[in-house]
Amino acid sequence: MARIRPLAALTLALATAAPFQAVLASDDGNRADRRAGEAVAPSTARFDAPAAIAAVYGAGYSAVTELEWERGGWKVKAADAQGRRVTLRVDATTGAVTPRSR
């Protein structure tokens, strides 16, 4: 049970901080990316922070360490089946989990 508490605290902290991220984000000059990200906000996303974490675990990943709202979806850092650190993207509309390209 102690293993779940840090994850729950992380989820709660990120869920409460997510609405402020848009205010703090810098303008990178790429308007198309910003418009795509504005189409879905964390508060209106079908897959909120806890659902995004559940989708990552459901896709076979483990040990979620970071969760961040980014351009209409969730950027998640977790471990794959071999224990390697991976960065994933969870689509906020569909819940699809995909590896992020570097």
FENBEL-V925090 format. One record per backbone hydrogen bond with DSSP energy under -1.0 kcal/mol. NH is the residue of the N-H (numbers start at 1). CO is the residue of the C=O. If there is no record, write none. Layout:
BEGIN
nh | co
NH | CO
NH | CO
END
This chain:
BEGIN
nh | co
5 | 1
8 | 4
9 | 5
10 | 6
11 | 7
12 | 8
13 | 9
14 | 10
15 | 11
16 | 12
17 | 13
18 | 14
20 | 17
21 | 18
24 | 20
25 | 21
31 | 29
34 | 30
35 | 31
36 | 32
37 | 33
38 | 34
44 | 41
45 | 41
47 | 92
52 | 48
53 | 49
54 | 50
55 | 51
56 | 52
57 | 53
58 | 54
59 | 55
60 | 57
61 | 56
62 | 79
65 | 77
66 | 77
68 | 75
70 | 73
74 | 90
75 | 68
76 | 88
77 | 66
78 | 86
79 | 62
80 | 84
83 | 80
86 | 78
88 | 76
89 | 98
90 | 74
91 | 96
92 | 72
95 | 91
98 | 89
100 | 87
END
